Every structure is written in structure tokens, then in C-alpha cells.
């Protein structure tokens, strides 16, 4: 796994109280794994916007939203009646409500927007900018 961001980077971007010290390493590792899975190609040194994306992803890992599983789709209809005690909720299927990044937490959406310029086009070949793990 490539190291795009460090604990020191995240502390600098978000302040030192973004997560308990004992857990920061794990959250940063989760952020780096997420970035690695995105297939981005970055030069050395890592650009500031990729570091910021890593910081946002580490914070999302800290609040439990980075790898959160969605168990139901977006609510499409809700009906409530007082006297008859009728409650009705309808949800879209998960597959239809997860179009693009709409179902992702805002920190993850922001991070994906920041790394957009570094994503290799599908079916393309990128020469250079390969970072070796530290």
C-alpha cells in the first residue's frame, strides 16, 4: 500500500484532536488503503490536495463513515397519520440509490473530488509517477 498521508500530515491539516492518539495510525492506514484502491497516480512529493484528501479520509475513518455499509436505500416516501396510527415508509433499492457518489459521506465525496485529477482514465496507460511503498 502506498503512503499518501501520515499522522503528522493529518494533525497539521485538521489539528491534533481529530482522533485519539492511540487510533490515529489505524485511521491513517485506512485512508491510505482507500486512496490506493482509487488507482491514483501522483508525483513525488505527494501534492497538497492529495494530502488533504487523505486527511479527510482519515477523519471519515475516525468517525466511522469511511467504510460504513448502507443497509437501505434512500427514503422516497413517508406517510404519517396521528389518530389512525398509520406509518408508511418507502425506500429505493440500494443499487438504484447509490448512483455515483451521492450515497457517500460528505468527507469522502470531498476527498474523491480532490483526487479526481490524479485518477487514471479507464483503459489508459500511465507512464511514470509510480510511488514505491516506504
N, C-alpha and C positions, 0 to 999 in steps of 0.2 A: 504494500500500500504506500502510495506517495504521501509525503508530509507537506501539505499545503499551508497549514496553520499550526501554531504552537500555543501552549497555555499562555506564554508571555504575550503573544500577539492578541489573544482574546482578552486578556486582562487590560492591555493597552487600549483596545477598541471599546470595550464595554464596562470597564472598571473592574477592580479585583473582586467585587462581591457578586459577580454573576452566577457563581455556583460555590458550594463548599469546596475548600481546597483539596480534600481527600478524593473528590469525584471529578475534578477538572480534567485530569489525564484521560479518563474514560470518555468523557463527553467530547473532548478534542479528537480522540481516536475515532469516535463515531462520526464526527464531522468530516474528518479526512477520508474515511471509508465511503461516506456519501459522495463526496467530491470525486473520489477515484472512480466510483461507479458511473459518474456522469460522462466519462470519456472526454474530459477536457485536456487540451494541450496548452501548457503555459510555459513561458520562457523562464530562465533563471536570472535574476531572483524573481520570486513569485510576485506578481503585480498586486498593488494595494487593494483593488476591487475583489480579487480572489481571496485575499486575506480577510477582507470584510465579510465576504460570503461565508468563509469558514467560521468566522466569529458568530455570525447569525445562526449557522447550523449548530454550532456548539451550544449556543443559548437555547435553541429549539430542543436539542437533546437533553439539556438540563431541566427544561420544563415538561419533558415527556411527550413533546409533539413531533419530534423528528421522524420517528418510526411508528407513530400511532396508527393502529388499524381502524379503518372505518367499518362499522358493523351495519349501518343502514344508509340508504341514500338520502338525498336532500328532501326535506318536507315539501310537498307540493300542495297539500290542502289540509286545513284543520277546521273542525266544526265543534262548537261547544254550546250546549243548552243548559240553562240553570234549573228549571223546575223538573224537566223530564230526565235530568242527569245523563244526557247523551253526550258522549265524547267520540270524535272520529278524527283519525289522523291518517294521511296517505303519504307515502314516500315513493320517490322514484327509485328504480333499481340502481344499485351501486354502479354497475357497468355504464349506465346512461348518465349518471350524475357526476362521474369522475372524468369529464371531458377536459382535457388539457390539465392545467394546474389549479383549476377552480376549487377543488376539494382540499388542497394543501394549506397548511397553516401559513399565516402571513410572513413569518420569518423565512420559511422555506421558499415561498414564492419570491421574496426579495433576493434571497441567495441565488436562486436559479436565474433571475434577471441579471444579476451581477456577473455570472459566469457565462451568460449567453454568447458573448463574443469569442469565448475560448473553446466552445464546443465544435468538434469536427463535424462537417457536413456528412450526412449518411451516404455511404458509398464512395467517400472520397479517401484519398491517401494524403496524410500529412507528413511532410519531411521535416525533421528537426524538432526541437523543443521537447525532447524526451527527458524527463527528470527521473533519475535513479533514486530509489529509497535510501534514506540516510542510515 
